Amino acid sequence: HSSAIGTIRGASLACKSLGVIWIDAHPDVHTDKTTTSHNLHGMPAALAMGFGHPLLVGERNAVKPEDFLFVGLKDFDQAEIDFLRLPAQADREAPLVHTMLDIVERGLAPVFAAVAALSQRVDKIWVSMDMDSVDQQFAPGVAMPNTAGLSTREALALAHYIGKACTVAGLDVVEILPANDVGGKTAGLTLELMVGEACASARQ
C-alpha cells in the first residue's frame, strides 16, 4: 500500500480539496516515530494526512483527518488506535472510522451516509483499497489473508455506491499477490470492483 504515498500526493496537488476513502484491514497510520517495523506500507495513510517524516510527507496538500474515511479496519496496534481516536494536537480532528465490527453490527448504511457526507465536503474523492480488506474466501490472493473481512456483496455494494455518490479523482487497488490467488478469484473480484465503480460514475 506504500504506492499510495505518491498517488494521493499527486491527487492532493491537483485537486482543490481532496477526501480519501481508505478501504483496508489495516489503518496504515504509523509514523517514523511510532513504527516498530519501519515498513513504509504501514505509514501511507498518516503521510497523506501530513503526519510523518518530512522527506516522506513531501510537497503535498495534506488531507484533513476529518476528510479521511477508513472502512473495514480489523487489525491495528495501540499506536494506531491512539492516532485514530485522539487528536495529536488541539486543532486536529479525528478521522472517520468504520471497522469490520461496526459493519457486522450495523451494516453498510452508516458507511454510505459517511461517504455521501464526505463527497459533499470536498471537491474530489480518492479511493485507496487494499484487497486484504476482503475476506480470504473471496480474495485469497493477498499477502495477509483476512479471515473476517468484507464479503463480495459488501465490497461490490461499496464500490457501486462510491461511484454513484462521489466525484472520483482516481483509485488504488493494491496488495494483490498472484502467487496466493486461487482460480483467479482475487483478480476477478478486483476487476469487478473497478468496473462497478466506473460504471456507477458514468451513469451520473
N, C-alpha and C positions, 0 to 999 in steps of 0.2 A: 504493500500500500504506500510505500515511500514515493512512488511516482506522483502521487497527489501533491507532494510538496511543490512540484513545478507546475502542474496543470492548474491548480487552484490559484497559485501566484499569478499565472498569466491571465486567468479569468478575472481576478480581482483588479488587475490593472486595466482591463478592457471594459469593465462594467462600472456604471455609476454607483451602484450598490449591489452587493452580492450576498445571497444566502446560500448555505450549504446544507444538503441533506446527506448525512453520513450513515449508511446502512452497513452494519458490521457487528460481529460478535464482540469486538474489542473497540474501546474508545480511542486508542492511539493518541492519548493526551499527555504522554510523558514529555519532559523537557530534559535538557542536558544536566539539570540539577537533580532530577528525581529518578532518572533511569538507572536500573541496575544492569540491564543487558547491553546498553549502549547501541541498540539496534535502531536504525533510522525509521524502520517501519512501525516503531512504537511511538513516533513523535509527530506524524504529519498533521493530525487534527489540531494539536496545540500550536504548531507553527502557522497553520492557516489563520488562527486567531491572534497571531503576533506574539506568542509566548515561546521562548526557547533561545538558543544561541543566536546572536546577531548574524553570523555567517550563514546560518540555515534559514532564518526568517527572511533575510534578503530584502530587496526592494519590493514591497507589495502594499496593497491596501488591505490591512488586516480585517477579516470578517468579524463583526461584532459577536461576542459569545451568545447574545440573545437571538442572533440570526443564524445560529448553528443548531441544527436539529439532528440528534442521534436517534437511530431506530434499530432495534433488535439487539441491543447490548446484552451480553451474558457473562463474559469473563473480564474481570478487572481487578486490579490490586488497590491497596489502600491509598496510594498516592494519586491514582486516577480517580478514585471516589472523592477524595478531597478536592481535586481540581473541578470535578463536575458539580459538587454540592456547594462549595464555599467560595465566595469571591476572593480572589487573591489580593484585591485592594478595594478601597471603598467605592470606587466608581465603576467596578466591574460587575455586570450581571452574570448570572449563571446560564450556561447553555441549556437548551431544552432536551430532555432525555425521555425516551420511551424504551424501556428494557423489554426483553422477551417475557419476563414475568408480568409486566404491565399488559402486554399484548395477549398473553394467555388469560389474564384476568378480565380485561375489558374489550378485547377485540381490536380491530383496526380503526374504528370510528374516531377515537381521540387522536390517533396519528393523522388521519385525514384532516381533522379540524386544525391540527398544528401545521400541516403542510399548507392548507388554504390560507391560514393567518400569516404564515411566513411569506407566501407568494405576494400577499398584499403589501407587505412592509418593504420589500426590496425590488430592485429593478429586474434582476435575473437570478436564476437558481442554478447551482452546480450540484450534480448528483454524484456521489462517490460511494460505490458499492463493492464491498468485499464479499466474494461468493461463499466465504465461510459463515456468513450470516444465515445461510440456508441450511436446513437440516441435512445431514450426510446421506440420508436415504434418497434425497432428491439431487444433491450436489456433492458426490464423493470426491470429485477431482480437485481437492484443495490441500494445502499444506497442513492445516489444523482442522480436521473434521469436527463438525458441531453435532452433538447428539440431541440437542433440544433447540434447534433453530427454526427459522421461518419455513412454512410449507410452500410448495409450488404455488398453490392458490393464493396464499398471502403475499408472496413475492410478486406474482403477476398482478394482483389487485393493486398493490402499492405502486408498481411501475405504471399501470394504466392511469391511476389517479394522479400521480405526479405529472404525467404527460398532459392530462386533461386540465389540471388546475394551475400549472406553473408555466412561466416562460423560461425554458431550459436553455442555459448557455452552453452546456456540454455535460459529459459524464465520464467517469472512470468506472470500469468493471474490472476488478483486479483479483489477484491471488488464485488464478486458475492453474492447476498443476496437472497437465495431461497424463503424466505417468500414473496418477492415482485415480483417473477417471474410469468409470465402468460403463461400457456401452455408449459412450458419448453423452451420458446424462447431463453432466455439468456444462459441457459445450453447448448442447442443445437448449438447455434452460437459459443460458446466457444470451443466446441469440433471440429466444422468445422474449426475454425481458427488454432487450434493446429495441426490438421491433415493436413490441407492445407500447413502449413509452413513445417511440417516434410516431406511431400511427395515431395514438391519442392526441399528441401535439398537433399533428397535421389536420385533425378534424376540427380544431378550434378556429 
